[in-house]
Amino acid sequence: MSARARLRRIAAAAGVLVLVQALAVGLYWAVERRRDAERPGRPFAYERLDGTRPVPDAAFERPDGTSLHPGALRGRPVLLHFWATWCAPCRAELPRLLELGRELEEAGGLQLVAVSVDESWEVVRAFFGGEVPPGVVRAGSPAVQRRFGVSTLPDTFLVEEDGTMALRFTGARDWRAPEARALLMERERPGP
């Protein structure tokens, strides 16, 4: 058998192996999607914080160069979201989160502050096609992330009206999920 014929057989075997693996992965994802669809009411994962830690003192930078201090956010609940343009899960998650933030803010509830940890506004502006949406600020320095304990992106905190940190959502979430809306809307209702 010639070397060329052997190479063709090896290539054909490798092609079959890749095809079988692709089918297996496709089947796995189909089964997982069906399982998720069959589990309505699945919890929207979060970590409950002790509720005594105030928002760290840090200044966020607005696109116009002015500062936003966490103390200025008191009086209503805030979803404080850390993200970056270079973070693939952040890029996938952010549009849905901004949409939810607009809806909740229009309803007079929760305020969303999306904190970019990118090094410059140029990168952030390019990500949004030139116009940075309201509620997007920049951390300004890595020290801001450290003050909040952010080590993985995306990382999101629910801050109560009094400025204490109540919940943490580490990693990307599907903010379109009914559980997300229910959790955030429930937090906005006054207690008995």
C-alpha positions in Angstrom: 0.0 0.0 0.0 1.4 3.4 -1.0 2.0 6.2 1.5 -0.7 8.2 -0.2 -3.3 5.5 0.2 -2.3 5.2 3.9 -2.7 8.9 4.4 -6.2 8.8 2.8 -7.3 6.0 5.1 -6.0 7.8 8.2 -7.7 11.0 7.1 -11.0 9.2 6.5 -10.8 7.5 9.9 -10.0 10.9 11.6 -13.0 12.4 9.7 -15.3 9.7 10.9 -14.0 10.2 14.5 -14.6 13.9 14.4 -18.1 13.4 13.0 -19.0 10.9 15.7 -17.7 13.3 18.4 -19.7 16.2 16.9 -22.9 14.1 16.9 -22.3 13.1 20.6 -21.8 16.8 21.6 -24.9 17.8 19.7 -27.0 15.1 21.3 -25.7 16.1 24.8 -26.7 19.7 24.2 -30.1 18.7 22.9 -30.8 16.6 26.0 -29.6 19.4 28.4 -31.9 22.0 26.7 -34.8 19.6 27.1 -34.0 19.0 30.7 -33.9 22.8 31.4 -37.2 23.3 29.6 -38.8 20.6 31.7 -37.6 22.3 35.0 -39.6 25.5 35.2 -39.0 27.4 38.4 -35.3 26.3 38.6 -33.5 28.7 40.9 -31.6 31.7 39.7 -28.3 31.0 41.4 -26.8 33.6 43.8 -24.9 33.9 47.0 -26.6 35.6 49.9 -24.2 38.0 51.6 -24.5 38.8 55.3 -26.1 42.2 54.5 -23.8 44.1 56.8 -20.9 44.9 54.4 -21.3 48.4 52.9 -20.4 49.1 49.3 -16.7 49.8 49.3 -15.7 53.4 48.9 -14.6 53.6 45.2 -15.1 56.1 42.5 -16.4 55.0 39.1 -15.6 57.0 36.0 -18.5 58.1 33.8 -18.0 58.4 30.0 -17.9 62.3 30.4 -15.0 62.1 32.9 -17.1 62.8 36.0 -17.1 60.4 39.0 -19.9 58.3 40.4 -19.5 57.4 44.1 -21.4 54.4 45.6 -22.8 56.7 48.3 -24.7 58.6 45.5 -26.6 55.4 44.8 -28.3 55.1 48.2 -32.1 55.3 48.4 -32.9 52.6 45.8 -31.6 49.1 45.1 -28.7 48.8 42.7 -27.4 46.0 40.6 -23.7 46.6 40.4 -22.2 44.6 37.5 -18.5 44.1 36.8 -17.6 43.2 33.2 -15.1 43.7 30.4 -15.1 43.8 26.6 -12.5 41.1 26.4 -14.5 38.7 28.5 -16.6 36.4 26.2 -19.3 35.5 28.8 -19.6 39.2 29.6 -20.1 40.1 26.0 -22.8 37.5 25.7 -24.5 38.5 29.0 -24.4 42.3 28.9 -27.0 43.1 26.3 -29.7 41.1 28.2 -28.7 42.7 31.5 -28.8 46.2 30.1 -32.2 45.4 28.7 -33.5 44.2 32.0 -31.9 47.2 33.8 -33.8 49.6 31.5 -37.1 47.7 32.1 -36.6 47.8 35.9 -35.5 51.4 36.0 -38.4 52.5 33.8 -40.7 50.8 36.3 -39.2 53.0 39.0 -37.3 50.2 40.7 -33.8 48.9 40.6 -30.9 50.9 39.1 -28.2 49.1 37.0 -24.6 50.2 37.1 -22.4 48.3 34.7 -18.8 48.7 35.7 -16.3 48.1 32.9 -12.9 47.0 34.0 -11.4 47.8 30.6 -8.3 50.1 30.5 -9.8 52.8 28.3 -13.1 54.4 27.2 -12.0 54.0 23.6 -12.4 50.2 23.9 -15.7 50.5 25.6 -17.0 53.0 23.1 -15.9 50.7 20.2 -17.7 47.8 21.9 -21.0 49.8 21.9 -20.5 51.1 18.4 -19.6 54.6 19.6 -22.4 55.5 22.0 -22.0 54.2 25.6 -25.4 53.4 27.2 -26.6 55.1 30.4 -25.5 53.3 33.5 -22.2 52.1 32.1 -19.2 53.4 34.0 -15.5 52.4 34.2 -13.6 51.1 37.2 -10.7 53.3 36.5 -8.2 51.0 38.2 -7.7 47.4 39.3 -7.9 48.6 42.9 -11.6 49.1 42.5 -12.1 45.4 41.6 -10.0 44.4 44.6 -12.1 46.5 47.0 -15.2 44.6 45.8 -13.5 41.2 45.9 -14.0 40.7 42.2 -11.7 38.0 40.9 -13.9 36.4 38.1 -15.8 38.2 35.4 -18.7 38.8 35.1 -19.5 39.5 38.8 -22.7 41.2 39.9 -23.9 42.5 43.3 -27.3 43.5 44.5 -26.9 46.5 46.8 -29.8 47.4 49.1 -31.2 50.9 49.4 -29.1 51.5 52.5 -25.9 50.8 50.6 -25.2 47.3 52.0 -24.4 44.4 49.7 -27.1 41.7 49.8 -26.6 39.2 46.9 -23.8 38.2 44.6 -24.1 36.6 41.2 -20.7 35.2 40.3 -20.4 34.3 36.6 -22.7 34.8 33.7 -26.4 34.5 34.1 -29.4 34.5 31.7 -31.0 37.7 32.8 -34.0 37.0 30.6 -35.0 34.1 32.8 -38.3 34.6 34.7 -36.4 33.7 37.9 -34.1 36.7 37.5 -37.0 39.1 37.1 -38.9 37.5 40.0 -35.9 37.7 42.3 -35.1 41.3 41.5 -38.8 42.4 41.5 -39.3 40.7 44.9 -36.3 42.6 46.3 -37.9 45.9 45.3 -41.2 45.3 47.1 -41.4 46.9 50.5 -41.5 44.5 53.4 -44.4 44.0 55.8 
